[in-house]
Amino acid sequence: MYEKPILSTQSALFLDFDGTLVDLAEEPCSIQVPAFLCQLLNDINEQLSGSLAIISGRQIEVLDHFLKPLKIATAGVHGIERRCSKGLIHGVKYPKYDFLFKACIKLIEAFPSLVLEQKIMSLALHFRKAPELEKLCRDVFENAIKNKPEFTLISGKYVIEIMPNGFSKGAAILDYMKEKPFMGRTPVFIGDDLTDETGFEAVHCCNGISIKVGSGQTNAQHRFNNVAEVHKWLLLNSDFLKKKDNN
Ligand SMILES: O=P(O)(O)OC[C@H]1O[C@H](O[C@H]2O[C@H](CO)[C@@H](O)[C@H](O)[C@H]2O)[C@H](O)[C@@H](O)[C@@H]1O
C-alpha cells in the first residue's frame, strides 16, 4: 500500500517547480530537467483533462524554456502572471523596476558571487554562493522599499525578492479553482519552499491535499523527502490514471 495520497480523474494538480520538480542548483540557470519529466507532466495533464498547473516563482517564459515543448497552465512570478489551461495569459505587465535595479547594482559589482534575477514585475537577489551576505542583501532590499508600501519583500531558499503587494501562489491556485477545467475538482499542491505555504493554505480552503518536499516547518499535511520521491509519486499516479482510462 502506498502511504501518500493517490490522484483520481477528479483531482486538480498544482506543482511548484524548483525544489519540487527539479533539484536545486547553484544558479537559477544551471538546473537540470530530467529527460522524462515533460512527457510525464503532459500525460498527467491529459489524464486530468487539463487540470495540471505549474505554480512557480519563475517567469512563465523561463518555465516554458526549461519544459519545452510542454505548454500547460502555469502561474509565474508567484502568481503575478497566470496562463489558463486554454493558453491565455492573465497578468498586468508593469515596467521593470529600475529603482530596484539601481539600488543593488553596486552590491552586485562588489560581490560577483551574488546573482540578480530580473523578472517582469519583481527582482530577486540570490546569495546561495555567499550565504554570509544575506544580511547585507536584506538591508539593501529593505532600504530600497522603505518608502514604497506598495512593495513587499519575500524570502525563498538563499534568495530574497521584491514584488508588488497582492500576489501569492495561494491566490493563483484559488483563481484556477474558479475556472474550468479546475473548478469542482479536489486540488493537490506540492511545494518545497516558504512561498509555497500560501498554496498549502489555499488547497486546505478547498478541502484539498498539501504535500511539502524536504525538511522544514510547514502547514502541509504530507511530506516527500526529496525531488526523486515526487517523480516516483508522479509516475505511480500516471500509471494509475492510465489504468483507470483503460477500464
Ligand atoms: O516557486 P519555484 O518554482 O520553486 O521557484 C522559486 C525560485 O526558484 C529559483 O531559485 C531557486 O532555485 C535556484 C536553482 O535551483 C537556486 O539557485 C536558488 O537558490 C533558489 O532560490 C528561481 O531562480 C527564482 O526566480 C524562483 O523564485
The ligand as an SDF file (V2000), in Angstrom:
LIG
                    3D

 27 28  0  0  0  0  0  0  0  0999 V2000
    8.4990   28.6150   -6.9860 O   0  0  0  0  0  0  0  0  0  0  0  0
    9.6470   27.8490   -7.5480 P   0  0  0  0  0  0  0  0  0  0  0  0
    9.3470   27.2210   -8.8710 O   0  0  0  0  0  0  0  0  0  0  0  0
   10.2110   26.8630   -6.5850 O   0  0  0  0  0  0  0  0  0  0  0  0
   10.7640   28.9460   -7.8060 O   0  0  0  0  0  0  0  0  0  0  0  0
   11.4040   29.5520   -6.6710 C   0  0  0  0  0  0  0  0  0  0  0  0
   12.6440   30.2700   -7.1430 C   0  0  0  0  0  0  0  0  0  0  0  0
   13.3910   29.3010   -7.8710 O   0  0  0  0  0  0  0  0  0  0  0  0
   14.6230   29.7320   -8.4200 C   0  0  0  0  0  0  0  0  0  0  0  0
   15.5490   29.9530   -7.3530 O   0  0  0  0  0  0  0  0  0  0  0  0
   15.7850   28.7670   -6.6030 C   0  0  0  0  0  0  0  0  0  0  0  0
   16.3310   27.7650   -7.4630 O   0  0  0  0  0  0  0  0  0  0  0  0
   17.6560   28.0600   -7.9970 C   0  0  0  0  0  0  0  0  0  0  0  0
   18.0260   26.9200   -8.9310 C   0  0  0  0  0  0  0  0  0  0  0  0
   17.9750   25.7040   -8.2670 O   0  0  0  0  0  0  0  0  0  0  0  0
   18.6370   28.2160   -6.8300 C   0  0  0  0  0  0  0  0  0  0  0  0
   19.9320   28.5240   -7.3200 O   0  0  0  0  0  0  0  0  0  0  0  0
   18.1510   29.3090   -5.8740 C   0  0  0  0  0  0  0  0  0  0  0  0
   18.9860   29.3610   -4.7140 O   0  0  0  0  0  0  0  0  0  0  0  0
   16.7080   29.0340   -5.4150 C   0  0  0  0  0  0  0  0  0  0  0  0
   16.1960   30.1100   -4.6430 O   0  0  0  0  0  0  0  0  0  0  0  0
   14.4150   30.9440   -9.2860 C   0  0  0  0  0  0  0  0  0  0  0  0
   15.6470   31.4520   -9.6900 O   0  0  0  0  0  0  0  0  0  0  0  0
   13.5800   32.0190   -8.6130 C   0  0  0  0  0  0  0  0  0  0  0  0
   13.2160   33.0140   -9.5710 O   0  0  0  0  0  0  0  0  0  0  0  0
   12.2810   31.4090   -8.0830 C   0  0  0  0  0  0  0  0  0  0  0  0
   11.5340   32.4080   -7.4030 O   0  0  0  0  0  0  0  0  0  0  0  0
  1  2  2  0
  2  3  1  0
  2  4  1  0
  2  5  1  0
  5  6  1  0
  6  7  1  0
  7  8  1  0
  7 26  1  0
  8  9  1  0
  9 10  1  0
  9 22  1  0
 10 11  1  0
 11 12  1  0
 11 20  1  0
 12 13  1  0
 13 14  1  0
 13 16  1  0
 14 15  1  0
 16 17  1  0
 16 18  1  0
 18 19  1  0
 18 20  1  0
 20 21  1  0
 22 23  1  0
 22 24  1  0
 24 25  1  0
 24 26  1  0
 26 27  1  0
M  END
$$$$
